[in-house]
């Protein structure tokens, strides 16, 4: 089955700096890679996703890159703000009806004002 | 994006009693819903996959007689924790899958914190 590893487990940045979270996956057939943000006491919220037919996707201050050859994908947050502080999870799946998401272990991002 | 609700958001119950948690997809129909359990500072652990109109598929190690799942309609799935014990205390999160552009995006509910005393 799929195995997703996520690094770092914790990340502390100064407000305004960039943050990068990296994930690797093992199943070369995976083709859908979402990122979730989970605030304390809440459920995960889908913030961006990327599919295997593109190498990069951007939405305002967040971007995700995908390297299918190396089987890794990354989340980039620019101009971080205190409200970006949360736990971020990456995930991978084959994207079709029969396949479930496999989650990384999570990254606790702390943005210091 | 699609909205998934859960009820209740938190519940405290006594050992030996049963608790039901509801998960609803509010603005889309979900043929498949998932139930996760999350311990503090850990990732999400899939408990079971719930398909509308059929029996749920449980992950290895999850007791199907203890965690009863019913997916009676395209917008509602329920998880009942039967004969709850303190070790069942956890954060339970449901999610619903929505097809979009040939892929299946997954949206999560806000979670239910269960405390068993």
gemmi code that builds the backbone of each chain (N, CA, C; Angstrom):
import gemmi

chains = {
    "A": [
        ("UNK", (0.818, -1.208, 0.000), (0.000, 0.000, 0.000), (0.848, 1.252, 0.000)),
        ("UNK", (0.181, 2.370, -0.039), (0.850, 3.661, -0.068), (1.430, 4.000, 1.298)),
        ("UNK", (2.562, 4.670, 1.289), (3.186, 5.173, 2.506), (3.599, 6.616, 2.257)),
        ("UNK", (3.175, 7.504, 3.116), (3.486, 8.927, 2.953), (4.268, 9.400, 4.172)),
        ("UNK", (5.427, 9.993, 3.900), (6.234, 10.556, 4.971), (6.293, 12.069, 4.830)),
        ("UNK", (6.215, 12.738, 5.952), (6.119, 14.200, 5.955), (7.191, 14.795, 6.873)),
        ("UNK", (7.832, 15.863, 6.386), (8.881, 16.526, 7.162), (8.817, 18.036, 6.950)),
        ("UNK", (9.147, 18.837, 7.950), (9.482, 18.412, 9.311), (8.222, 18.160, 10.129)),
        ("UNK", (8.362, 17.644, 11.320), (7.199, 17.422, 12.175), (6.784, 18.724, 12.859)),
        ("UNK", (7.747, 19.597, 13.096), (7.434, 20.925, 13.621), (8.257, 21.947, 12.859)),
        ("UNK", (7.682, 23.121, 12.697), (8.343, 24.178, 11.945), (7.958, 25.509, 12.565)),
        ("UNK", (8.961, 26.274, 12.932), (8.723, 27.579, 13.527), (9.350, 28.644, 12.639)),
        ("UNK", (8.547, 29.625, 12.227), (9.046, 30.692, 11.364), (8.604, 32.031, 11.920)),
        ("UNK", (9.285, 33.055, 11.474), (8.928, 34.416, 11.860), (7.866, 34.922, 10.892)),
        ("UNK", (6.946, 35.686, 11.411), (5.913, 36.269, 10.556), (6.542, 36.964, 9.358)),
        ("UNK", (5.987, 36.671, 8.179), (6.510, 37.271, 6.954), (7.468, 36.365, 6.204)),
        ("UNK", (8.044, 35.407, 6.912), (8.953, 34.463, 6.247), (8.142, 33.405, 5.499)),
        ("UNK", (8.859, 32.596, 4.728), (8.223, 31.490, 4.002), (8.357, 30.199, 4.794)),
        ("UNK", (7.435, 29.287, 4.545), (7.469, 27.968, 5.176), (7.325, 26.914, 4.086)),
        ("UNK", (8.103, 25.853, 4.212), (8.050, 24.770, 3.237), (7.907, 23.440, 3.974)),
        ("UNK", (6.941, 22.661, 3.563), (6.705, 21.338, 4.139), (6.800, 20.320, 3.011)),
        ("UNK", (7.526, 19.234, 3.257), (7.778, 18.264, 2.205), (7.198, 16.895, 2.528)),
        ("UNK", (6.731, 16.234, 1.488), (6.194, 14.881, 1.640), (6.733, 13.982, 0.537)),
        ("UNK", (6.974, 12.733, 0.891), (7.332, 11.735, -0.100), (6.296, 10.620, -0.050)),
        ("UNK", (6.086, 9.974, -1.192), (5.131, 8.885, -1.237), (5.770, 7.692, -1.926)),
        ("UNK", (5.155, 6.528, -1.756), (5.793, 5.315, -2.251), (5.091, 4.711, -3.473)),
        ("UNK", (3.789, 4.951, -3.610), (3.018, 4.320, -4.682), (3.101, 5.171, -5.955)),
        ("UNK", (3.777, 4.673, -6.953), (3.955, 5.440, -8.184), (2.630, 5.647, -8.924)),
        ("UNK", (1.584, 4.889, -8.555), (0.284, 5.063, -9.201), (-0.545, 6.172, -8.556)),
        ("UNK", (-0.084, 6.722, -7.444), (-0.822, 7.831, -6.815), (-0.824, 9.017, -7.747)),
        ("UNK", (-1.968, 9.691, -7.848), (-2.065, 10.801, -8.790), (-2.833, 11.995, -8.236)),
        ("UNK", (-3.170, 11.948, -6.954), (-3.911, 13.046, -6.341), (-3.296, 13.345, -4.982)),
        ("UNK", (-2.919, 14.622, -4.774), (-2.141, 14.980, -3.591), (-2.745, 16.236, -2.946)),
        ("UNK", (-3.603, 16.049, -1.970), (-4.201, 17.205, -1.280), (-3.410, 17.589, -0.040)),
        ("UNK", (-3.587, 18.820, 0.369), (-3.022, 19.321, 1.615), (-4.166, 19.830, 2.489)),
        ("UNK", (-4.057, 19.504, 3.777), (-5.091, 19.906, 4.725), (-4.472, 20.728, 5.843)),
        ("UNK", (-5.241, 21.692, 6.317), (-4.843, 22.510, 7.462), (-5.793, 22.183, 8.602)),
        ("UNK", (-5.238, 21.853, 9.757), (-6.079, 21.549, 10.902), (-5.747, 22.470, 12.062)),
        ("UNK", (-6.701, 23.275, 12.435), (-6.541, 24.138, 13.598), (-6.963, 23.372, 14.842)),
        ("UNK", (-6.511, 23.839, 15.977), (-6.728, 23.140, 17.230), (-8.211, 22.895, 17.485)),
        ("UNK", (-8.566, 21.647, 17.714), (-9.940, 21.300, 18.042), (-10.905, 21.279, 16.870)),
        ("UNK", (-10.358, 21.372, 15.648), (-11.224, 21.386, 14.466), (-10.849, 20.265, 13.514)),
        ("UNK", (-11.707, 20.038, 12.536), (-11.416, 19.042, 11.524), (-10.479, 19.604, 10.467)),
        ("UNK", (-9.816, 18.750, 9.707), (-8.912, 19.215, 8.649), (-9.689, 19.936, 7.550)),
        ("UNK", (-9.069, 20.965, 7.021), (-9.679, 21.745, 5.950), (-8.805, 21.644, 4.708)),
        ("UNK", (-9.408, 21.258, 3.602), (-8.676, 21.166, 2.341), (-8.260, 22.570, 1.904)),
        ("UNK", (-6.952, 22.783, 1.730), (-6.487, 24.120, 1.356), (-5.978, 24.179, -0.079)),
        ("UNK", (-5.452, 23.109, -0.572), (-4.983, 23.070, -1.947), (-4.718, 21.619, -2.310)),
        ("UNK", (-4.819, 21.313, -3.571), (-4.473, 19.970, -4.014), (-3.820, 20.041, -5.380)),
        ("UNK", (-3.136, 18.988, -5.733), (-2.484, 18.945, -7.036), (-2.671, 17.557, -7.622)),
        ("UNK", (-2.829, 17.517, -8.916), (-2.997, 16.246, -9.595), (-1.775, 15.983, -10.448)),
        ("UNK", (-1.582, 14.740, -10.806), (-0.295, 14.345, -11.373), (-0.035, 14.905, -12.753)),
        ("UNK", (-1.026, 15.522, -13.358), (-0.801, 16.061, -14.697), (-0.221, 17.475, -14.685)),
        ("UNK", (0.011, 18.004, -13.483), (0.647, 19.321, -13.378), (1.801, 19.244, -12.388)),
        ("UNK", (2.755, 20.183, -12.526), (3.907, 20.159, -11.640), (3.818, 21.189, -10.523)),
        ("UNK", (2.943, 22.181, -10.699), (2.847, 23.232, -9.696), (1.459, 23.852, -9.748)),
        ("UNK", (0.998, 24.254, -8.577), (-0.289, 24.934, -8.493), (-0.191, 25.985, -7.415)),
        ("UNK", (-0.776, 27.145, -7.687), (-0.661, 28.254, -6.734), (-2.023, 28.848, -6.447)),
        ("UNK", (-2.215, 29.240, -5.191), (-3.448, 29.904, -4.792), (-3.079, 30.960, -3.769)),
        ("UNK", (-2.937, 32.182, -4.225), (-2.555, 33.318, -3.384), (-1.223, 33.026, -2.703)),
        ("UNK", (-1.182, 32.901, -1.385), (0.097, 32.736, -0.695), (0.553, 31.279, -0.586)),
        ("UNK", (-0.254, 30.366, -1.020), (0.152, 28.969, -0.916), (0.363, 28.364, -2.302)),
        ("UNK", (1.310, 27.460, -2.372), (1.618, 26.788, -3.630), (2.031, 25.369, -3.308)),
        ("UNK", (1.788, 24.491, -4.247), (2.227, 23.115, -4.092), (2.984, 22.711, -5.344)),
        ("UNK", (4.069, 21.993, -5.159), (4.848, 21.479, -6.271), (4.874, 19.964, -6.201)),
        ("UNK", (4.978, 19.348, -7.359), (4.976, 17.892, -7.434), (6.095, 17.419, -8.340)),
        ("UNK", (6.868, 16.476, -7.868), (7.914, 15.840, -8.680), (7.580, 14.353, -8.730)),
        ("UNK", (6.951, 13.940, -9.812), (6.502, 12.551, -9.911), (7.660, 11.575, -10.023)),
        ("UNK", (8.730, 12.008, -10.662), (9.879, 11.130, -10.829), (10.484, 10.773, -9.480)),
        ("UNK", (10.633, 11.795, -8.647), (11.221, 11.596, -7.325), (10.178, 11.189, -6.294)),
        ("UNK", (8.919, 11.245, -6.662), (7.813, 10.911, -5.768), (7.820, 11.765, -4.509)),
        ("UNK", (7.891, 13.070, -4.740), (7.722, 13.961, -3.606), (6.970, 15.210, -4.011)),
        ("UNK", (6.293, 15.790, -3.043), (5.534, 17.009, -3.265), (5.673, 17.906, -2.044)),
        ("UNK", (5.545, 19.192, -2.274), (5.818, 20.156, -1.209), (4.747, 21.240, -1.153)),
        ("UNK", (4.561, 21.754, 0.045), (3.666, 22.882, 0.275), (4.524, 24.095, 0.605)),
        ("UNK", (4.251, 25.199, -0.076), (4.993, 26.434, 0.157), (4.006, 27.504, 0.612)),
        ("UNK", (4.303, 28.118, 1.742), (3.483, 29.237, 2.218), (4.383, 30.460, 2.275)),
        ("UNK", (4.024, 31.487, 1.549), (4.821, 32.720, 1.553), (4.164, 33.764, 2.450)),
        ("UNK", (4.954, 34.718, 2.878), (4.467, 35.820, 3.721), (3.585, 35.297, 4.857)),
        ("UNK", (4.141, 34.394, 5.622), (3.352, 33.743, 6.667), (2.774, 34.739, 7.663)),
        ("UNK", (1.615, 34.384, 8.172), (0.907, 35.202, 9.146), (0.582, 34.339, 10.364)),
        ("UNK", (0.369, 34.948, 11.521), (0.072, 34.144, 12.725), (-1.103, 33.196, 12.519)),
        ("UNK", (-2.074, 33.585, 11.720), (-3.235, 32.713, 11.496), (-2.912, 31.494, 10.636)),
        ("UNK", (-1.698, 31.450, 10.102), (-1.262, 30.253, 9.382), (-0.826, 29.158, 10.360)),
        ("UNK", (-0.664, 29.515, 11.621), (-0.252, 28.532, 12.628), (-1.314, 27.447, 12.749)),
        ("UNK", (-0.907, 26.196, 12.544), (-1.835, 25.064, 12.547), (-1.006, 23.808, 12.283)),
        ("UNK", (-1.696, 22.683, 12.217), (-1.046, 21.445, 11.784), (-1.448, 21.198, 10.333)),
        ("UNK", (-0.463, 20.926, 9.511), (-0.702, 20.682, 8.091), (-0.440, 19.210, 7.780)),
        ("UNK", (-1.371, 18.615, 7.046), (-1.229, 17.216, 6.640), (-1.181, 17.130, 5.124)),
        ("UNK", (-0.248, 16.357, 4.616), (-0.274, 16.025, 3.203), (-0.926, 14.649, 3.067)),
        ("UNK", (-1.374, 14.328, 1.877), (-1.992, 13.034, 1.633), (-1.796, 12.657, 0.178)),
        ("UNK", (-1.970, 11.373, -0.089), (-1.833, 10.883, -1.459), (-2.866, 9.800, -1.702)),
        ("UNK", (-3.326, 9.724, -2.921), (-4.236, 8.639, -3.295), (-4.197, 8.492, -4.807)),
        ("UNK", (-4.831, 7.445, -5.279), (-4.940, 7.247, -6.716), (-6.091, 8.059, -7.292)),
        ("UNK", (-6.840, 8.698, -6.404), (-7.840, 9.658, -6.868), (-9.119, 9.060, -7.396)),
        ("UNK", (-9.186, 7.758, -7.556), (-10.404, 7.187, -8.106), (-11.311, 6.702, -6.983)),
        ("UNK", (-12.492, 6.198, -7.380), (-13.517, 5.878, -6.389), (-13.079, 4.825, -5.388)),
        ("UNK", (-12.190, 3.948, -5.823), (-11.838, 2.853, -4.920), (-10.684, 3.127, -3.999)),
        ("UNK", (-10.105, 4.328, -4.101), (-8.885, 4.563, -3.353), (-9.028, 5.605, -2.273)),
        ("UNK", (-8.483, 5.298, -1.113), (-8.574, 6.220, 0.001), (-7.296, 7.022, 0.155)),
        ("UNK", (-7.417, 8.108, 0.888), (-6.258, 8.944, 1.154), (-5.334, 8.275, 2.168)),
        ("UNK", (-4.043, 8.400, 1.934), (-3.042, 8.028, 2.918), (-2.392, 9.316, 3.400)),
        ("UNK", (-2.401, 9.544, 4.692), (-1.932, 10.810, 5.249), (-0.491, 10.726, 5.728)),
        ("UNK", (0.188, 11.857, 5.632), (1.471, 12.001, 6.288), (1.258, 12.221, 7.771)),
        ("UNK", (2.344, 12.289, 8.511), (2.249, 12.387, 9.959), (1.907, 13.767, 10.486)),
        ("UNK", (1.918, 14.774, 9.608), (1.553, 16.119, 10.032), (2.758, 16.982, 10.358)),
        ("UNK", (2.598, 18.278, 10.148), (3.622, 19.272, 10.496), (2.955, 20.367, 11.308)),
        ("UNK", (3.477, 20.601, 12.488), (2.949, 21.690, 13.315), (3.707, 22.963, 12.962)),
        ("UNK", (3.017, 23.888, 12.327), (3.630, 25.156, 11.927), (3.284, 26.229, 12.944)),
        ("UNK", (4.315, 26.892, 13.427), (4.122, 28.012, 14.356), (4.706, 29.259, 13.727)),
        ("UNK", (3.876, 30.275, 13.578), (4.320, 31.540, 13.011), (4.396, 32.552, 14.143)),
        ("UNK", (5.604, 33.003, 14.417), (5.813, 33.924, 15.535), (5.635, 35.359, 15.065)),
        ("UNK", (4.808, 36.126, 15.795), (4.588, 37.515, 15.369), (5.811, 38.402, 15.658)),
    ],
    "B": [
        ("UNK", (-15.906, 25.424, -1.225), (-15.780, 23.968, -1.182), (-16.989, 23.335, -0.525)),
        ("UNK", (-17.046, 22.008, -0.568), (-18.154, 21.280, 0.008), (-18.112, 21.350, 1.536)),
        ("UNK", (-19.298, 21.279, 2.147), (-19.404, 21.419, 3.597), (-19.892, 20.122, 4.221)),
        ("UNK", (-19.186, 19.714, 5.256), (-19.564, 18.525, 6.016), (-19.767, 18.940, 7.467)),
        ("UNK", (-20.876, 18.533, 8.045), (-21.144, 18.877, 9.445), (-21.131, 17.615, 10.294)),
        ("UNK", (-20.860, 17.809, 11.575), (-20.883, 16.720, 12.534), (-21.650, 17.159, 13.767)),
        ("UNK", (-22.329, 16.219, 14.357), (-23.078, 16.528, 15.574), (-23.077, 15.320, 16.496)),
        ("UNK", (-22.768, 15.489, 17.782), (-22.440, 16.764, 18.416), (-20.965, 17.124, 18.218)),
        ("UNK", (-20.593, 18.311, 18.597), (-19.188, 18.711, 18.501), (-18.393, 18.146, 19.678)),
        ("UNK", (-19.072, 17.952, 20.792), (-18.427, 17.284, 21.909), (-19.489, 16.565, 22.723)),
        ("UNK", (-19.072, 15.490, 23.390), (-20.004, 14.726, 24.213), (-19.235, 14.047, 25.342)),
        ("UNK", (-19.856, 14.056, 26.498), (-19.312, 13.359, 27.660), (-20.320, 12.278, 28.039)),
        ("UNK", (-19.856, 11.066, 28.190), (-20.774, 9.993, 28.561), (-20.135, 9.106, 29.623)),
        ("UNK", (-20.969, 8.326, 30.259), (-20.472, 7.433, 31.300), (-20.093, 6.091, 30.699)),
        ("UNK", (-19.164, 5.444, 31.323), (-18.711, 4.120, 30.894), (-19.895, 3.182, 30.781)),
        ("UNK", (-19.934, 2.420, 29.689), (-20.998, 1.452, 29.496), (-22.157, 1.943, 28.662)),
        ("UNK", (-22.226, 3.243, 28.456), (-23.318, 3.783, 27.639), (-22.881, 3.873, 26.185)),
        ("UNK", (-23.863, 4.152, 25.305), (-23.583, 4.275, 23.871), (-23.741, 5.717, 23.428)),
        ("UNK", (-22.982, 6.083, 22.435), (-23.005, 7.452, 21.911), (-23.101, 7.408, 20.396)),
        ("UNK", (-23.979, 8.244, 19.848), (-24.123, 8.301, 18.391), (-23.615, 9.638, 17.875)),
        ("UNK", (-22.820, 9.571, 16.826), (-22.291, 10.781, 16.192), (-22.823, 10.820, 14.758)),
        ("UNK", (-23.327, 11.975, 14.356), (-23.869, 12.129, 13.007), (-22.918, 12.902, 12.113)),
        ("UNK", (-22.860, 12.504, 10.869), (-22.050, 13.195, 9.869), (-22.929, 13.468, 8.652)),
        ("UNK", (-22.992, 14.727, 8.266), (-23.842, 15.098, 7.130), (-23.063, 15.879, 6.088)),
        ("UNK", (-23.293, 15.545, 4.829), (-22.784, 16.378, 3.738), (-23.904, 17.359, 3.405)),
        ("UNK", (-23.618, 18.644, 3.522), (-24.681, 19.643, 3.463), (-25.041, 20.094, 2.048)),
        ("UNK", (-24.095, 20.129, 1.162), (-24.393, 20.678, -0.161), (-23.973, 19.756, -1.300)),
        ("UNK", (-23.787, 18.490, -0.984), (-23.487, 17.521, -2.024), (-23.874, 16.130, -1.530)),
        ("UNK", (-23.993, 15.237, -2.469), (-24.323, 13.860, -2.121), (-23.036, 13.048, -2.062)),
        ("UNK", (-22.909, 12.289, -1.003), (-21.682, 11.531, -0.778), (-22.004, 10.047, -0.752)),
        ("UNK", (-21.597, 9.357, -1.794), (-21.819, 7.913, -1.795), (-20.892, 7.220, -0.809)),
        ("UNK", (-19.786, 7.886, -0.501), (-18.830, 7.308, 0.441), (-18.465, 8.312, 1.522)),
        ("UNK", (-18.518, 7.850, 2.749), (-18.055, 8.655, 3.877), (-17.043, 7.838, 4.659)),
        ("UNK", (-16.179, 8.537, 5.349), (-15.125, 7.883, 6.114), (-15.199, 8.327, 7.567)),
        ("UNK", (-14.781, 7.444, 8.450), (-14.676, 7.797, 9.862), (-13.232, 7.617, 10.309)),
        ("UNK", (-12.728, 8.673, 10.944), (-11.363, 8.673, 11.435), (-11.359, 8.886, 12.948)),
        ("UNK", (-10.263, 8.473, 13.526), (-10.029, 8.733, 14.931), (-8.674, 9.432, 15.022)),
        ("UNK", (-8.586, 10.408, 15.889), (-7.326, 11.139, 16.015), (-6.970, 11.301, 17.479)),
        ("UNK", (-5.781, 10.831, 17.824), (-5.256, 11.031, 19.168), (-4.454, 12.320, 19.188)),
        ("UNK", (-4.262, 12.891, 20.382), (-3.554, 14.166, 20.483), (-2.202, 14.139, 19.786)),
        ("UNK", (-1.943, 15.139, 18.985), (-0.679, 15.340, 18.289), (-0.341, 14.192, 17.341)),
        ("UNK", (-1.343, 13.522, 16.848), (-1.104, 12.444, 15.904), (-1.904, 12.670, 14.630)),
        ("UNK", (-1.585, 11.875, 13.636), (-2.278, 11.971, 12.363), (-3.639, 11.286, 12.458)),
        ("UNK", (-4.372, 11.328, 11.378), (-5.699, 10.726, 11.349), (-5.582, 9.227, 11.094)),
        ("UNK", (-6.342, 8.469, 11.853), (-6.343, 7.023, 11.691), (-7.700, 6.600, 11.131)),
        ("UNK", (-7.692, 6.036, 9.935), (-8.933, 5.615, 9.311), (-9.519, 4.441, 10.086)),
        ("UNK", (-10.786, 4.566, 10.453), (-11.466, 3.484, 11.157), (-12.284, 2.637, 10.182)),
        ("UNK", (-13.036, 3.310, 9.329), (-13.933, 2.566, 8.446), (-14.363, 3.426, 7.285)),
        ("UNK", (-14.755, 2.743, 6.230), (-15.311, 3.383, 5.041), (-16.780, 3.007, 4.951)),
        ("UNK", (-17.608, 4.018, 4.780), (-19.051, 3.818, 4.801), (-19.636, 4.138, 3.427)),
        ("UNK", (-20.236, 3.143, 2.811), (-20.878, 3.347, 1.513), (-22.386, 3.329, 1.671)),
        ("UNK", (-23.037, 4.253, 1.034), (-24.485, 4.387, 1.145), (-25.189, 3.097, 0.735)),
        ("UNK", (-26.031, 2.600, 1.614), (-26.829, 1.426, 1.318), (-26.131, 0.092, 1.486)),
        ("UNK", (-24.894, 0.098, 1.932), (-24.215, -1.176, 2.141), (-23.448, -1.158, 3.458)),
        ("UNK", (-22.924, -2.321, 3.807), (-22.206, -2.413, 5.086), (-20.864, -1.683, 5.015)),
        ("UNK", (-20.478, -1.147, 6.150), (-19.208, -0.435, 6.198), (-18.038, -1.408, 6.144)),
        ("UNK", (-16.934, -0.908, 5.641), (-15.690, -1.681, 5.609), (-14.779, -1.153, 6.700)),
        ("UNK", (-14.412, -2.020, 7.611), (-13.619, -1.600, 8.758), (-12.130, -1.891, 8.527)),
        ("UNK", (-11.292, -1.017, 9.050), (-9.855, -1.223, 8.984), (-9.454, -2.277, 10.016)),
        ("UNK", (-8.318, -2.864, 9.751), (-7.821, -3.908, 10.640), (-7.661, -3.359, 12.052)),
        ("UNK", (-8.152, -4.132, 13.007), (-8.019, -3.741, 14.406), (-9.182, -2.932, 14.939)),
        ("UNK", (-10.104, -2.530, 14.088), (-11.268, -1.762, 14.531), (-12.434, -2.716, 14.732)),
        ("UNK", (-12.994, -2.717, 15.922), (-14.070, -3.651, 16.241), (-15.398, -3.183, 15.644)),
        ("UNK", (-15.921, -3.937, 14.710), (-17.153, -3.529, 14.040), (-18.364, -3.585, 14.969)),
        ("UNK", (-18.319, -4.442, 15.969), (-19.450, -4.520, 16.903), (-19.424, -3.387, 17.922)),
        ("UNK", (-18.290, -2.762, 18.058), (-18.168, -1.668, 19.000), (-18.453, -0.330, 18.322)),
        ("UNK", (-17.991, -0.206, 17.112), (-18.165, 1.033, 16.353), (-19.131, 0.746, 15.197)),
        ("UNK", (-20.405, 0.974, 15.461), (-21.444, 0.679, 14.480), (-21.611, 1.858, 13.530)),
        ("UNK", (-21.543, 1.570, 12.248), (-21.656, 2.625, 11.247), (-22.855, 2.348, 10.356)),
        ("UNK", (-23.642, 3.395, 10.147), (-24.814, 3.308, 9.284), (-24.783, 4.461, 8.300)),
        ("UNK", (-24.959, 4.133, 7.027), (-24.950, 5.171, 5.986), (-26.267, 5.044, 5.231)),
        ("UNK", (-27.316, 5.570, 5.842), (-28.676, 5.323, 5.359), (-29.056, 6.169, 4.150)),
        ("UNK", (-28.370, 7.288, 3.956), (-28.731, 8.142, 2.821), (-27.454, 8.740, 2.233)),
        ("UNK", (-27.595, 9.442, 1.140), (-26.438, 10.018, 0.461), (-25.868, 11.228, 1.179)),
        ("UNK", (-26.531, 11.654, 2.240), (-26.039, 12.819, 2.967), (-25.832, 12.564, 4.450)),
        ("UNK", (-26.032, 11.345, 4.914), (-25.945, 11.085, 6.350), (-25.289, 9.748, 6.643)),
        ("UNK", (-24.292, 9.804, 7.512), (-23.686, 8.594, 8.057), (-23.611, 8.777, 9.568)),
        ("UNK", (-23.794, 7.688, 10.300), (-23.708, 7.776, 11.754), (-22.719, 6.752, 12.286)),
        ("UNK", (-22.036, 7.153, 13.343), (-21.108, 6.275, 14.062), (-21.634, 6.147, 15.480)),
        ("UNK", (-21.895, 4.923, 15.906), (-22.335, 4.690, 17.278), (-21.246, 3.933, 18.018)),
        ("UNK", (-20.764, 4.538, 19.081), (-19.783, 3.881, 19.940), (-20.577, 3.160, 21.027)),
        ("UNK", (-20.560, 1.853, 20.981), (-21.370, 1.079, 21.921), (-20.549, 0.708, 23.150)),
        ("UNK", (-21.237, 0.642, 24.281), (-20.593, 0.277, 25.540), (-19.244, 0.983, 25.677)),
        ("UNK", (-19.314, 2.293, 25.651), (-18.087, 3.089, 25.645), (-17.270, 2.905, 26.912)),
        ("UNK", (-15.956, 2.952, 26.751), (-15.021, 2.876, 27.864), (-14.076, 4.060, 27.790)),
        ("UNK", (-13.397, 4.383, 28.865), (-12.489, 5.542, 28.849), (-11.476, 5.510, 27.709)),
        ("UNK", (-11.027, 4.337, 27.314), (-10.045, 4.259, 26.219), (-10.647, 4.635, 24.865)),
        ("UNK", (-11.969, 4.741, 24.797), (-12.611, 5.187, 23.557), (-12.603, 6.710, 23.448)),
        ("UNK", (-12.208, 7.380, 24.515), (-12.141, 8.842, 24.486), (-11.161, 9.271, 23.401)),
        ("UNK", (-11.633, 10.135, 22.517), (-10.805, 10.529, 21.390), (-11.529, 11.607, 20.598)),
        ("UNK", (-10.883, 12.057, 19.543), (-11.467, 13.010, 18.600), (-11.872, 12.211, 17.370)),
        ("UNK", (-13.160, 12.180, 17.066), (-13.659, 11.418, 15.929), (-14.034, 12.393, 14.806)),
        ("UNK", (-13.524, 12.107, 13.636), (-13.753, 13.002, 12.500), (-14.309, 12.201, 11.331)),
        ("UNK", (-15.335, 12.737, 10.702), (-15.861, 12.076, 9.509), (-15.439, 12.882, 8.283)),
        ("UNK", (-15.471, 12.244, 7.154), (-15.242, 12.971, 5.908), (-16.142, 12.384, 4.834)),
        ("UNK", (-16.402, 13.172, 3.830), (-17.257, 12.748, 2.722), (-16.530, 13.000, 1.425)),
        ("UNK", (-16.732, 12.105, 0.497), (-16.017, 12.198, -0.763), (-16.930, 12.761, -1.839)),
        ("UNK", (-16.383, 13.685, -2.599), (-17.149, 14.335, -3.657), (-16.393, 14.233, -4.970)),
        ("UNK", (-17.020, 13.714, -6.014), (-16.329, 13.622, -7.292), (-16.198, 15.003, -7.926)),
        ("UNK", (-15.029, 15.261, -8.476), (-14.790, 16.554, -9.115), (-13.722, 16.378, -10.182)),
        ("UNK", (-14.127, 16.613, -11.407), (-13.162, 16.545, -12.503), (-12.497, 15.201, -12.647)),
        ("UNK", (-13.233, 14.130, -12.356), (-12.661, 12.803, -12.513), (-11.918, 12.309, -11.295)),
        ("UNK", (-11.712, 13.189, -10.308), (-11.064, 12.782, -9.073), (-12.064, 12.872, -7.934)),
        ("UNK", (-11.677, 12.308, -6.824), (-12.540, 12.328, -5.654), (-11.895, 13.144, -4.552)),
        ("UNK", (-12.443, 14.330, -4.313), (-11.943, 15.182, -3.241), (-12.641, 14.797, -1.943)),
        ("UNK", (-11.915, 14.926, -0.873), (-12.432, 14.515, 0.427), (-12.516, 15.724, 1.346)),
        ("UNK", (-13.701, 15.910, 1.921), (-13.941, 17.041, 2.819), (-14.267, 16.520, 4.210)),
        ("UNK", (-13.704, 17.196, 5.209), (-13.832, 16.729, 6.576), (-14.840, 17.537, 7.373)),
        ("UNK", (-15.454, 16.852, 8.331), (-16.301, 17.533, 9.291), (-15.447, 18.182, 10.365)),
        ("UNK", (-16.077, 18.935, 11.267), (-15.337, 19.651, 12.308), (-14.878, 18.761, 13.454)),
        ("UNK", (-15.322, 17.494, 13.478), (-14.883, 16.589, 14.532), (-15.814, 16.560, 15.727)),
        ("UNK", (-15.763, 15.461, 16.451), (-16.521, 15.287, 17.692), (-15.567, 14.788, 18.768)),
        ("UNK", (-15.492, 15.539, 19.849), (-14.625, 15.103, 20.945), (-15.449, 14.295, 21.925)),
        ("UNK", (-15.087, 13.034, 22.061), (-15.790, 12.127, 22.971), (-14.952, 11.917, 24.221)),
        ("UNK", (-15.568, 12.144, 25.361), (-14.926, 11.865, 26.639), (-15.787, 10.865, 27.395)),
        ("UNK", (-15.187, 9.756, 27.749), (-15.910, 8.715, 28.486), (-15.400, 8.699, 29.921)),
        ("UNK", (-16.284, 8.897, 30.858), (-15.861, 8.973, 32.273), (-16.136, 7.663, 33.014)),
    ],
}
model = gemmi.Model(1)
for chain_id, residues in chains.items():
    chain = gemmi.Chain(chain_id)
    for i, (resn, *xyz) in enumerate(residues, 1):
        res = gemmi.Residue()
        res.name, res.seqid = resn, gemmi.SeqId(i, " ")
        for name, pos in zip(("N", "CA", "C"), xyz):
            atom = gemmi.Atom()
            atom.name, atom.element = name, gemmi.Element(name[0])
            atom.pos, atom.b_iso = gemmi.Position(*pos), 0.0
            res.add_atom(atom)
        chain.add_residue(res)
    model.add_chain(chain)
structure = gemmi.Structure()
structure.add_model(model)
structure.setup_entities()
